[in-house]
Amino acid sequence: MEVLKLTTTIDRSGYLTLNIPTQLGAGEVNVIVVLNPVSSGKKQQQSYDFSDLVGRLTWQGDAVTMQRTLRDEW
């Protein structure tokens, strides 16, 4: 079994032509084609960068006790 990955183009009439040399001998083969459109060179919109909002909280006390206290207020 061989796995091949290549980028090619579909012509204006909608035909995809593949000419792939293999190292397999003559005979029947199963061919599976997965078409995955390639983006047109434009970068996808970047996710927002939250790095300017990142910080560190220094906690003085027992977090579990404080959590139970807050729950008891409900």
C-alpha positions, 0 to 999 in steps of 0.5 A: 500500500502506498499513501500519496499526497499531492497538490494539483488543479482542477481544470475549468471544465471541472476535471481532475487529471492524475498522472501518478507514477508508482512502484507497484506492479501491473494489476488492479488497485483500489484508489481513494481520492479525498478532495480538500480545497486549498486556500487561495493564499490568504491567511485565515483570520488569526485568533485574538491574542490574549497574552496582554491579559494574562497574569498571575494571582497570588493567593493568600489563604486556603482556596478550598475553604474560601470556595466553600464559604462562597457556596454557603452564601448561596 
